[in-house]
Amino acid sequence: MSRALPAELALDSEVAREVRKRRLAEAGWWLAVAGLVAVATLACIVILELPTHPASDVSHYKYWTRQVATAGVSGAYSGTYPETSAIYPPLTMYGYRAAGWLYRRLVDPTFDMQVALGSHLLTVLTKLVAVVPLLLGIPILYGLLTSYARPAVAFGIAAMYGLNPAGLFDSAYWGQPDAVHAILLVVAIWLIEKDRPLAAGIFVGLAAATKPQAWALFPFLAYVCLRRFGFARSVGLGATAGLAVLVVCLPYFMYGTFGELLRLPRLIADTMPVASANAHNIWWLATGAAEAFVPDAEPLLGPVTYRQAAFGLALGVMAFGIWRTDPWATRGGLAAVAAYLAFGWFMVTTRAHENHSFMVLPLLAIALPRSGFLVAAFGVVTFTLFANMVLHDYGLATRWIELLGPATWARLQFANASVNVVLLVAWTLWLGRNGRASERASVARAA
């Protein structure tokens, strides 16, 4: 039996010390992330205590919460929007089901709707469906970023997301559950970059079952998967996505309400079919920020309607983004293009609302180490998203008009929408110059 030499023992000891040092550093950063989550939680608690306008979407969420609390998730689409039918896909309904379960046990087992509409506790519970995913996104983004960025960089980006004023306003004040599908898409794209298509499919399916805005990125994901994995593995990804959706939808099969679930796309399509539902995009400028919403079925140029023009522009944005996509990109490269496509979709689609550009933020966050331009884009989207929501908030809009006058209020909206247009143009030029960069580098190295 041989004995280790002193030099070998010293080397082993040095390696062990380095391993312990690295683990302690990692633990320290995770403690810092926990502190960041605590700070973001405190900010959310303060915002949750602010009064909510009776006409806000929170009242809709309360109706949906009562519906799924009394009829079950399988009864989410059995009636008329918004009182007895929701317009969000099933996964989000589970969150409202949990909120309703707590409310019935803590306050009112009968769930009297008039009492519920005035209940601050129910307001907080429904908003937690948005707040909890926002907070969970902080450690998730940090963990994903540390796979290719230094912990300090990952922590800084996680802070930019978790303490983002637009994100806090959207989730804790408006109660919009945008963080759910956005984070699910981020994880799915990260897994695709790690060449794990089956796991990625699960998150794609969950995103599809969360909010319809996620569907806008599916053509991009399909292209990337077909190019990167080939047909067979892409079918596997699609199968796991479909399985995830089926699991989410099990109550509809069990209780015979799958036919009601099939009504969901029509319910979504019939809700506010307007050129711009207060979204500061090109249609907000094209309609002149009209006091009354302009239906997107109205003519825009000759026989071409707003909806048809939007469809053509959305196809153009998607085609350009796909053209500039390197399907084999890593280290946030796919997320960078996905963020562009999400923002482009928000800018050219009809029926967009103020908060629908939220999913750009976490997609950009995972790509920020790649470019200073993306950092600037993150800042601009944060500003315009926050301004878009604040300028059209039910409770704040009247105060803005009283303080600034209706003309100045309208000019601020035009200015904010114009900034978004400038960003879209600049981002398109940047992507045209920098897209497919990693593929070109790979080709150059091979040569």
C-alpha positions as CSV (number, residue, x, y, z in Angstrom):
1,M,0.0,0.0,0.0
2,S,1.6,3.2,-1.2
3,R,1.7,6.3,0.9
4,A,1.0,9.8,-0.5
5,L,4.0,12.0,-0.9
6,P,4.0,15.3,1.1
7,A,3.8,17.3,-2.2
8,E,0.6,15.3,-3.2
9,L,-0.9,15.9,0.2
10,A,-0.2,19.6,0.0
11,L,-1.8,19.7,-3.4
12,D,-4.9,17.8,-2.3
13,S,-5.2,20.2,0.7
14,E,-5.0,23.2,-1.6
15,V,-7.6,21.8,-3.9
16,A,-9.9,21.1,-0.9
17,R,-9.4,24.7,0.4
18,E,-10.3,26.1,-3.1
19,V,-13.4,24.0,-3.2
20,R,-14.5,25.1,0.2
21,K,-13.7,28.7,-0.7
22,R,-15.8,28.5,-3.9
23,R,-18.7,26.9,-2.1
24,L,-18.7,29.5,0.6
25,A,-18.7,32.2,-2.1
26,E,-21.6,30.6,-3.8
27,A,-23.5,30.3,-0.5
28,G,-22.8,34.0,0.1
29,W,-24.2,35.0,-3.2
30,W,-27.3,32.9,-2.6
31,L,-27.8,34.6,0.7
32,A,-27.6,37.9,-1.0
33,V,-30.2,36.7,-3.5
34,A,-32.4,35.7,-0.5
35,G,-31.9,39.2,0.8
36,L,-32.9,40.6,-2.5
37,V,-36.1,38.6,-2.5
38,A,-36.8,39.9,1.0
39,V,-36.4,43.5,-0.2
40,A,-38.6,42.9,-3.2
41,T,-41.2,41.2,-0.9
42,L,-41.2,44.3,1.4
43,A,-41.7,46.6,-1.6
44,C,-44.6,44.4,-2.8
45,I,-46.2,44.4,0.7
46,V,-46.2,48.2,0.7
47,I,-47.7,48.3,-2.8
48,L,-50.3,45.7,-2.0
49,E,-51.6,48.0,0.8
50,L,-52.4,50.8,-1.7
51,P,-56.1,51.1,-2.6
52,T,-57.2,49.6,-5.9
53,H,-59.6,51.3,-8.2
54,P,-63.0,49.5,-8.4
55,A,-62.9,49.5,-12.2
56,S,-59.5,47.8,-12.4
57,D,-58.9,44.2,-13.6
58,V,-58.7,43.1,-10.0
59,S,-62.6,43.1,-10.0
60,H,-62.5,40.7,-12.9
61,Y,-60.0,38.5,-11.0
62,K,-62.4,38.4,-8.0
63,Y,-65.2,37.2,-10.2
64,W,-62.9,34.5,-11.7
65,T,-61.7,33.6,-8.2
66,R,-65.3,33.1,-7.0
67,Q,-66.1,31.1,-10.1
68,V,-63.3,28.6,-9.7
69,A,-63.6,28.5,-5.9
70,T,-67.3,27.5,-6.1
71,A,-67.4,25.5,-9.4
72,G,-63.8,24.3,-9.6
73,V,-61.1,25.0,-12.2
74,S,-63.1,22.9,-14.6
75,G,-65.9,25.5,-14.5
76,A,-63.7,28.5,-15.4
77,Y,-65.3,29.0,-18.8
78,S,-68.9,28.0,-18.2
79,G,-70.6,31.3,-18.3
80,T,-70.3,34.9,-19.5
81,Y,-67.1,37.1,-19.3
82,P,-66.2,38.5,-16.9
83,E,-68.6,37.4,-14.2
84,T,-68.7,33.7,-14.8
85,S,-66.1,33.1,-17.4
86,A,-62.4,33.9,-17.4
87,I,-60.2,34.6,-20.5
88,Y,-56.9,33.3,-19.1
89,P,-55.8,29.7,-19.9
90,P,-56.2,27.0,-17.2
91,L,-52.8,27.1,-15.4
92,T,-53.5,30.7,-14.1
93,M,-56.9,29.5,-12.9
94,Y,-55.2,27.2,-10.4
95,G,-53.7,30.3,-8.7
96,Y,-57.1,31.9,-8.4
97,R,-58.5,28.6,-7.1
98,A,-55.9,28.7,-4.3
99,A,-56.8,32.4,-3.5
100,G,-60.5,31.5,-3.4
101,W,-59.9,28.5,-1.2
102,L,-58.1,30.7,1.4
103,Y,-60.7,33.4,1.2
104,R,-63.6,31.0,1.8
105,R,-61.8,29.6,4.9
106,L,-60.6,32.9,6.3
107,V,-63.5,35.2,5.5
108,D,-66.7,34.0,3.8
109,P,-67.5,30.4,3.0
110,T,-70.5,31.5,0.9
111,F,-68.3,33.8,-1.2
112,D,-70.9,36.6,-1.4
113,M,-69.9,38.6,-4.4
114,Q,-70.8,42.0,-3.1
115,V,-68.8,41.4,0.0
116,A,-65.9,40.0,-2.1
117,L,-65.7,43.1,-4.3
118,G,-65.1,45.2,-1.3
119,S,-62.7,42.8,0.4
120,H,-59.1,44.1,0.7
121,L,-58.0,40.6,1.7
122,L,-59.3,39.1,-1.5
123,T,-57.7,41.9,-3.4
124,V,-54.3,40.9,-1.9
125,L,-54.9,37.2,-2.4
126,T,-55.7,37.6,-6.1
127,K,-52.7,39.9,-6.6
128,L,-50.5,37.2,-5.0
129,V,-51.1,35.1,-8.1
130,A,-49.0,37.7,-9.8
131,V,-46.6,38.7,-7.0
132,V,-45.4,35.2,-6.0
133,P,-44.2,34.3,-9.5
134,L,-42.5,37.7,-9.8
135,L,-40.6,37.0,-6.6
136,L,-39.7,33.5,-7.6
137,G,-38.3,34.9,-10.9
138,I,-35.5,36.5,-8.9
139,P,-33.7,33.3,-7.8
140,I,-34.6,31.6,-11.1
141,L,-33.0,34.3,-13.2
142,Y,-29.9,34.4,-10.9
143,G,-29.5,30.7,-11.1
144,L,-29.8,30.6,-14.9
145,L,-27.4,33.5,-15.4
146,T,-24.7,32.0,-13.2
147,S,-24.3,29.3,-15.8
148,Y,-22.4,31.8,-18.1
149,A,-22.0,35.0,-16.1
150,R,-20.1,36.0,-13.0
151,P,-22.2,35.9,-9.8
152,A,-21.9,39.6,-9.3
153,V,-23.3,40.2,-12.8
154,A,-26.1,37.7,-12.3
155,F,-27.0,39.3,-9.0
156,G,-27.1,42.7,-10.5
157,I,-29.4,41.6,-13.3
158,A,-31.7,39.7,-10.9
159,A,-31.9,43.0,-8.9
160,M,-32.8,44.9,-12.1
161,Y,-35.6,42.5,-12.6
162,G,-36.8,42.0,-9.1
163,L,-36.8,45.7,-8.1
164,N,-38.0,46.9,-11.5
165,P,-40.6,49.6,-11.0
166,A,-42.6,48.4,-14.0
167,G,-42.6,44.8,-12.8
168,L,-43.6,45.8,-9.3
169,F,-46.4,48.1,-10.6
170,D,-47.7,45.5,-13.0
171,S,-47.7,42.6,-10.4
172,A,-48.3,44.2,-7.0
173,Y,-50.5,47.1,-8.0
174,W,-52.4,45.9,-11.0
175,G,-52.2,42.2,-10.1
176,Q,-51.4,41.1,-13.7
177,P,-49.9,37.6,-13.7
178,D,-47.5,38.3,-16.5
179,A,-44.5,37.0,-14.7
180,V,-45.8,33.4,-14.9
181,H,-45.7,32.8,-18.6
182,A,-42.6,35.1,-19.0
183,I,-40.5,33.2,-16.6
184,L,-41.7,29.9,-18.0
185,L,-40.6,31.0,-21.5
186,V,-37.2,32.1,-20.1
187,V,-36.6,28.7,-18.6
188,A,-37.7,26.9,-21.8
189,I,-35.3,29.0,-23.9
190,W,-32.5,28.4,-21.5
191,L,-33.1,24.6,-21.6
192,I,-33.1,24.7,-25.4
193,E,-29.7,26.4,-25.3
194,K,-28.6,23.6,-23.0
195,D,-29.8,21.1,-25.6
196,R,-32.5,19.6,-23.3
197,P,-35.5,19.6,-25.6
198,L,-37.7,17.3,-23.5
199,A,-37.4,19.4,-20.4
200,A,-37.9,22.5,-22.5
201,G,-41.1,21.1,-23.9
202,I,-42.6,20.9,-20.4
203,F,-42.0,24.7,-19.8
204,V,-43.3,25.5,-23.3
205,G,-46.5,23.7,-22.6
206,L,-46.9,25.3,-19.2
207,A,-46.4,28.8,-20.8
208,A,-49.0,28.0,-23.4
209,A,-51.5,27.1,-20.6
210,T,-50.8,30.3,-18.7
211,K,-51.5,33.4,-20.8
212,P,-52.1,33.9,-24.6
213,Q,-49.3,36.3,-25.0
214,A,-46.9,33.4,-24.8
215,W,-48.3,32.0,-28.0
216,A,-46.7,34.9,-30.0
217,L,-43.2,33.3,-29.6
218,F,-44.2,29.7,-30.7
219,P,-43.3,30.1,-34.4
220,F,-39.8,31.3,-33.3
221,L,-39.4,28.4,-30.9
222,A,-40.6,25.9,-33.6
223,Y,-38.0,27.2,-36.0
224,V,-35.2,27.0,-33.5
225,C,-36.1,23.5,-32.4
226,L,-36.4,22.1,-35.9
227,R,-33.0,23.6,-36.9
228,R,-31.2,22.8,-33.7
229,F,-32.6,19.4,-32.8
230,G,-34.0,18.0,-36.1
231,F,-37.5,16.7,-36.7
232,A,-37.5,13.7,-34.3
233,R,-36.3,15.5,-31.2
234,S,-38.5,18.5,-32.0
235,V,-41.5,16.1,-32.1
236,G,-40.4,14.9,-28.7
237,L,-40.3,18.5,-27.4
238,G,-43.8,19.0,-28.8
239,A,-45.0,15.8,-27.2
240,T,-43.8,16.8,-23.7
241,A,-45.4,20.3,-24.3
242,G,-48.6,18.6,-25.2
243,L,-48.4,16.3,-22.2
244,A,-47.9,19.3,-19.9
245,V,-51.0,21.0,-21.3
246,L,-53.0,17.8,-20.9
247,V,-52.0,17.4,-17.3
248,V,-53.0,21.0,-16.6
249,C,-56.3,20.4,-18.4
250,L,-57.2,17.1,-16.6
251,P,-60.1,18.6,-14.6
252,Y,-61.8,19.5,-17.9
253,F,-61.7,15.9,-19.0
254,M,-62.6,14.5,-15.6
255,Y,-65.7,16.7,-15.2
256,G,-66.8,16.8,-18.8
257,T,-66.2,20.5,-19.5
258,F,-63.5,20.1,-22.2
259,G,-66.0,21.6,-24.6
260,E,-66.2,24.7,-22.5
261,L,-62.4,24.9,-22.5
262,L,-62.5,24.9,-26.3
263,R,-64.5,28.1,-26.1
264,L,-61.4,29.9,-24.7
265,P,-59.8,31.1,-28.0
266,R,-63.1,32.6,-29.0
267,L,-63.6,34.2,-25.6
268,I,-60.1,35.8,-25.9
269,A,-60.7,36.9,-29.5
270,D,-64.1,38.5,-28.6
271,T,-62.6,40.6,-25.7
272,M,-61.8,44.1,-26.8
273,P,-61.2,43.5,-30.5
274,V,-59.7,47.0,-30.9
275,A,-56.7,48.5,-32.7
276,S,-55.0,49.4,-29.4
277,A,-56.3,48.7,-25.9
278,N,-54.2,51.6,-24.5
279,A,-51.0,50.0,-25.6
280,H,-48.4,52.6,-26.7
281,N,-47.6,50.9,-30.0
282,I,-47.9,52.0,-33.6
283,W,-51.7,51.6,-33.5
284,W,-51.9,54.0,-30.6
285,L,-50.2,56.6,-32.9
286,A,-52.2,55.6,-36.0
287,T,-55.6,56.0,-34.2
288,G,-54.5,59.3,-32.7
289,A,-55.1,58.0,-29.2
290,A,-58.8,58.3,-29.8
291,E,-60.9,58.6,-26.7
292,A,-63.1,55.8,-28.0
293,F,-61.3,52.6,-29.0
294,V,-61.2,51.9,-32.7
295,P,-62.3,48.4,-33.7
296,D,-59.5,46.5,-35.5
297,A,-62.0,45.4,-38.1
298,E,-62.3,48.9,-39.4
299,P,-60.5,49.9,-42.6
300,L,-57.1,51.4,-42.3
301,L,-55.9,51.8,-45.9
302,G,-58.6,51.2,-48.5
303,P,-60.1,47.7,-47.9
304,V,-57.2,46.7,-45.6
305,T,-58.3,46.6,-41.9
306,Y,-56.2,47.3,-38.8
307,R,-56.3,43.6,-38.0
308,Q,-55.1,42.6,-41.5
309,A,-52.3,45.2,-41.5
310,A,-51.2,44.0,-38.0
311,F,-51.1,40.4,-39.2
312,G,-48.9,41.3,-42.1
313,L,-46.6,43.4,-39.9
314,A,-46.4,40.6,-37.3
315,L,-45.4,38.1,-39.9
316,G,-42.7,40.6,-41.1
317,V,-41.3,41.0,-37.6
318,M,-41.3,37.3,-37.0
319,A,-39.7,36.6,-40.4
320,F,-36.9,39.1,-39.8
321,G,-36.2,37.9,-36.3
322,I,-36.0,34.3,-37.5
323,W,-33.8,35.3,-40.4
324,R,-31.4,36.9,-37.9
325,T,-31.5,34.0,-35.5
326,D,-28.6,31.7,-34.9
327,P,-30.4,28.4,-33.9
328,W,-27.3,27.1,-32.2
329,A,-26.8,30.2,-30.0
330,T,-26.0,29.9,-26.3
331,R,-25.4,32.2,-23.4
332,G,-28.7,34.1,-23.9
333,G,-28.4,34.4,-27.6
334,L,-31.8,32.9,-28.3
335,A,-33.4,34.9,-25.5
336,A,-32.0,38.1,-27.1
337,V,-34.0,37.4,-30.3
338,A,-37.0,36.2,-28.4
339,A,-37.1,39.5,-26.5
340,Y,-36.9,41.4,-29.8
341,L,-39.8,39.3,-31.2
342,A,-41.9,39.9,-28.0
343,F,-41.4,43.6,-28.2
344,G,-42.0,43.6,-32.0
345,W,-45.2,41.7,-31.4
346,F,-46.4,44.2,-28.8
347,M,-45.6,47.1,-31.2
348,V,-47.5,45.8,-34.3
349,T,-50.3,43.6,-33.0
350,T,-53.8,44.9,-32.4
351,R,-55.7,44.3,-29.2
352,A,-52.5,44.8,-27.1
353,H,-52.9,46.2,-23.6
354,E,-50.5,48.5,-21.6
355,N,-48.8,45.6,-19.7
356,H,-48.3,43.2,-22.6
357,S,-44.7,44.2,-23.1
358,F,-43.8,42.9,-19.6
359,M,-42.5,39.5,-21.0
360,V,-39.7,41.5,-22.8
361,L,-38.1,42.2,-19.4
362,P,-37.2,38.7,-18.2
363,L,-36.3,37.6,-21.7
364,L,-33.9,40.6,-22.0
365,A,-32.6,40.0,-18.5
366,I,-31.2,36.6,-19.4
367,A,-29.5,38.1,-22.4
368,L,-28.1,41.3,-20.9
369,P,-24.5,40.1,-20.5
370,R,-24.2,39.8,-24.3
371,S,-24.4,43.5,-25.2
372,G,-24.6,47.1,-23.8
373,F,-27.4,47.8,-26.4
374,L,-29.6,45.2,-24.7
375,V,-28.9,46.8,-21.3
376,A,-30.1,50.1,-22.8
377,A,-33.1,48.4,-24.4
378,F,-34.0,47.0,-20.9
379,G,-33.9,50.5,-19.5
380,V,-36.1,51.9,-22.2
381,V,-38.7,49.1,-22.0
382,T,-38.8,49.5,-18.3
383,F,-39.5,53.3,-18.7
384,T,-42.1,53.0,-21.4
385,L,-43.9,50.1,-19.8
386,F,-44.1,51.9,-16.5
387,A,-45.3,55.1,-18.2
388,N,-47.8,53.2,-20.3
389,M,-49.4,51.7,-17.2
390,V,-49.3,54.8,-15.0
391,L,-50.7,57.1,-17.7
392,H,-53.7,54.8,-18.2
393,D,-54.3,53.6,-14.7
394,Y,-58.0,54.1,-13.7
395,G,-57.1,55.8,-10.5
396,L,-54.2,57.9,-11.7
397,A,-55.5,59.0,-15.2
398,T,-58.0,61.4,-13.7
399,R,-55.4,63.0,-11.5
400,W,-53.0,63.3,-14.5
401,I,-55.7,65.2,-16.4
402,E,-56.5,67.4,-13.5
403,L,-52.8,68.2,-12.9
404,L,-51.6,68.5,-16.5
405,G,-54.7,69.1,-18.6
406,P,-56.0,66.6,-21.2
407,A,-53.8,68.0,-24.0
408,T,-50.5,67.5,-22.1
409,W,-51.7,64.1,-20.9
410,A,-52.3,63.1,-24.5
411,R,-48.9,64.5,-25.6
412,L,-47.2,62.4,-23.0
413,Q,-48.9,59.3,-24.3
414,F,-47.8,60.1,-27.9
415,A,-44.3,60.8,-26.7
416,N,-44.1,57.4,-24.9
417,A,-45.4,55.5,-27.9
418,S,-42.9,57.4,-30.1
419,V,-40.1,56.3,-27.9
420,N,-41.2,52.7,-28.3
421,V,-41.2,53.1,-32.1
422,V,-37.7,54.5,-32.0
423,L,-36.6,51.6,-29.9
424,L,-38.1,49.1,-32.3
425,V,-36.3,50.7,-35.3
426,A,-33.0,50.9,-33.4
427,W,-33.4,47.3,-32.2
428,T,-34.2,46.1,-35.7
429,L,-31.0,47.8,-37.0
430,W,-29.0,46.4,-34.2
431,L,-30.3,42.9,-34.8
432,G,-29.7,43.3,-38.5
433,R,-26.0,44.0,-37.8
434,N,-25.4,41.6,-34.9
435,G,-27.7,38.7,-35.6
436,R,-26.3,35.2,-36.2
437,A,-23.0,36.5,-34.8
438,S,-22.2,33.2,-33.0
439,E,-22.9,31.2,-36.1
440,R,-20.5,33.4,-38.1
441,A,-17.9,32.9,-35.4
442,S,-18.3,29.2,-35.4
443,V,-17.8,29.1,-39.2
444,A,-14.7,31.3,-38.9
445,R,-13.2,29.0,-36.2
446,A,-13.9,25.9,-38.4
447,A,-12.2,27.5,-41.3
